[in-house]
Amino acid sequence: MKNSTELTRLIRFGVCGLSATGLHVGVAVALISHAGTSQFLANTVAFACATCWSYLVNTLWSFSSSLRVRNVWRFITVSLAGATLTGLVSYFAQMTGAGPWIGIAMVICAVTPLTFVTHRRWTYR
């Protein structure tokens, strides 16, 4: 039973990640296209919106936890660490001459499982 519960959490985590990515893209495109916002500001606002959405949905649905100050700060810490790791992995891929799709695959394979495990063992313990 424990393995099916973990698989359910992992699938929900993936669905939340996809929805947060969609939200990020939608907000960024709307701000750039309709409000004339710079890419930097649009992506910063979009990242904040997607992170808030991700926190709410992952807390309540993926990990069946309560909204608490402690886990919001832990979630933000993991999200920022994940963003930093994404940048480092992408930079490494670029510097080694890997194509952009290889870089994206490396990010998905490295960052996603690491953030899931960190949230599971630290954010929501």
C-alpha positions as CSV (number, residue, x, y, z in Angstrom):
1,M,0.0,0.0,0.0
2,K,2.8,2.4,0.8
3,N,4.3,2.1,-2.7
4,S,0.9,2.9,-4.3
5,T,0.6,6.0,-2.0
6,E,4.0,7.2,-3.1
7,L,3.3,6.6,-6.7
8,T,0.0,8.6,-6.3
9,R,2.0,11.4,-4.7
10,L,4.6,11.4,-7.5
11,I,1.9,11.4,-10.2
12,R,0.1,14.3,-8.5
13,F,3.4,16.1,-8.1
14,G,3.9,15.8,-11.9
15,V,0.4,17.0,-12.7
16,C,1.0,20.0,-10.4
17,G,4.3,20.7,-12.1
18,L,2.7,20.7,-15.5
19,S,-0.1,23.0,-14.4
20,A,2.4,25.4,-12.7
21,T,4.4,25.4,-15.9
22,G,1.3,26.2,-17.9
23,L,0.4,29.0,-15.5
24,H,3.9,30.4,-15.7
25,V,3.7,30.5,-19.5
26,G,0.2,32.0,-19.6
27,V,1.1,34.8,-17.2
28,A,4.4,35.6,-18.9
29,V,2.8,35.6,-22.3
30,A,-0.1,37.8,-21.2
31,L,2.2,40.3,-19.5
32,I,4.5,40.5,-22.4
33,S,1.9,40.5,-25.1
34,H,-0.9,42.5,-23.6
35,A,0.7,44.7,-20.9
36,G,4.0,45.4,-22.7
37,T,6.0,44.1,-19.7
38,S,9.7,43.3,-20.0
39,Q,10.6,39.6,-20.3
40,F,12.4,39.9,-16.9
41,L,9.5,41.3,-15.0
42,A,7.0,39.1,-16.8
43,N,8.9,35.9,-15.9
44,T,9.5,37.1,-12.4
45,V,5.8,37.7,-11.8
46,A,5.0,34.4,-13.6
47,F,7.5,32.5,-11.4
48,A,5.9,33.9,-8.3
49,C,2.4,33.0,-9.5
50,A,3.4,29.5,-10.5
51,T,5.2,29.0,-7.2
52,C,2.2,30.1,-5.2
53,W,-0.1,27.8,-7.2
54,S,2.4,25.0,-6.9
55,Y,2.6,25.4,-3.1
56,L,-1.2,25.4,-2.7
57,V,-1.9,22.4,-4.9
58,N,1.1,20.3,-3.8
59,T,0.4,21.0,-0.2
60,L,-3.3,20.2,-0.3
61,W,-3.4,17.6,-3.1
62,S,0.0,15.9,-3.7
63,F,1.1,15.7,-0.1
64,S,-2.2,16.0,1.7
65,S,-0.8,18.4,4.2
66,S,-2.0,21.6,5.8
67,L,-1.1,25.2,4.9
68,R,1.5,26.2,7.5
69,V,4.1,29.0,7.7
70,R,6.8,26.4,8.3
71,N,6.1,24.4,5.2
72,V,5.6,27.5,3.0
73,W,9.1,28.7,3.8
74,R,10.5,25.3,3.2
75,F,8.6,25.0,-0.1
76,I,10.0,28.4,-1.2
77,T,13.5,27.3,-0.2
78,V,13.2,24.1,-2.2
79,S,11.8,26.0,-5.2
80,L,14.6,28.5,-5.2
81,A,17.2,25.7,-4.8
82,G,15.5,23.9,-7.7
83,A,15.6,27.0,-9.9
84,T,19.3,27.4,-9.0
85,L,20.0,23.8,-9.8
86,T,18.1,24.2,-13.1
87,G,20.3,27.1,-14.0
88,L,23.5,25.2,-13.2
89,V,22.5,22.0,-15.1
90,S,21.5,24.1,-18.1
91,Y,24.7,26.0,-18.0
92,F,26.7,22.8,-17.7
93,A,24.8,21.3,-20.7
94,Q,25.4,24.4,-22.8
95,M,29.1,24.5,-21.9
96,T,29.6,20.9,-22.8
97,G,28.0,21.5,-26.2
98,A,24.8,19.5,-25.5
99,G,21.8,20.6,-27.5
100,P,18.9,22.4,-25.7
101,W,16.7,19.2,-25.6
102,I,19.5,17.4,-23.8
103,G,19.7,20.2,-21.3
104,I,16.0,20.1,-20.8
105,A,16.1,16.3,-20.3
106,M,18.9,16.7,-17.8
107,V,16.9,19.2,-15.8
108,I,13.8,17.0,-15.8
109,C,15.8,13.9,-14.8
110,A,17.8,15.6,-12.1
111,V,15.7,18.4,-10.6
112,T,12.3,16.9,-10.6
113,P,13.1,13.8,-8.6
114,L,15.3,15.8,-6.2
115,T,12.6,18.4,-5.5
116,F,10.0,15.6,-5.0
117,V,12.2,13.8,-2.5
118,T,13.2,17.0,-0.7
119,H,9.5,18.0,-0.4
120,R,8.5,14.6,0.8
121,R,11.3,14.3,3.4
122,W,11.8,17.9,4.5
123,T,9.0,20.3,3.5
124,Y,6.1,18.1,4.5
125,R,7.6,16.0,7.3
